[in-house]
Amino acid sequence: MIARIAAATTLAFLAAGVMVDSQTPAATGQLPAGQGRGRGGGFRQPDPIDFQEHDGWVSLFDGQTLKGWSGDQYWKVEDGAIVIESTCEKPTGTVYLVWQGGEAADFELKLEMKGTGNINGGVQYRGWIAPRPQRGAPPPTQNAAAAPAVPPAQAAAAQGAPGAGRGQQGPCPSGAPRGTPPDPKTEEQWNMWGAQYDFDAGNRYTGQFYEQSTGRGIIAWKGQAVRTEQGKNPRLLATLGEPAVIDSYYKPDEWNQLHIIAIGNQMTHLLNGHVISILVDEDASRARKSGIIGLEVEATGKLFTRNIWLKKL
């Protein structure tokens, strides 16, 4: 019930499009005499959040090693950041780095991330480990019998299987032969399914709610508040701003602050202090209330992650 009230309150505020000029008395925390309500006089605006505040949070990355994490040899630590690089000559394919600290249900997670080239990745949460989806097989959800099968084209794409598209052919731009990604069988121990805060260097998808491997795919695009219900297509509750404004929150080639708030059936994604997407997931056959945390990467380029902090609620 608390989660539903929180969701309704957040969405009502966003739908109302309330904006306050930073120079107005309201934004400074003061209201002119006579404009207050009740005995105490004026209202006060909330204090801003300090992204670097860590009281009550647990660090998931020590800045020097991958202690507490599990993944293949592509994941490394450089200059205080978790780094992974995928190139034409040495592609990673789709791979994961999994935090070994157990599951998180209701929580806040914040970290910094940046990328180069065409890199695409993200933060997995409330996830689980399972083999890559097979064509036409139902995904392992809370209620697999009620869940539709993964579409063949999507399952093929997830596996890199024939029929998923030939992709680029011939040698790499350097003239070297194209490399081969790791065998999916060797990666199964880390292969994650579930919710993802999407992130890409080109800012096509950064901040959206994506679900890895389950067949639901993109549910709440960046700039959207979306509700899911069992047996229905996802429905748009509200837009969070003009596309150009939403795009402007991303900082290319710089560190970006990612913040996930997951409470009950509502997942809120923030980017550099701005709400970027919201999902109210009321599809009981698909929604996960708890799961593991990880990082994901695909495509080519370099992904950097640092300052990872978790607060369980």
Buried (B, 14 or more C-beta within 10 A) or exposed (E): EEBEEBBEEBBEEBEEEEEEEEEEBBEEEBBEEEEEEEEEEBEEBEEEEEBEEEEEBEEBBEEEEBEBBBBBEBBEBEEEBBBBBBBBBBBBBBBBBBBEEEBBBBBBBBBBBBBBBEBBBBBBBBBBBBBBBBBEEBBBBEEEEBBEBBBBEBBBBBBBBEEBEEEEEEEBEEEEEBBEBBEBEEBEEBBBBBBBBBBBBBBEBBBBBBBBBBBBEBBBBBBBBBBBEEEEEBEEBBBBBEEEEBBEBBBEEEBBBBBBBBBBBBBBBBBBEBBBBBBBBBBBBBBBBBBBBBBBBBBBBBBBBBBBBBBBE
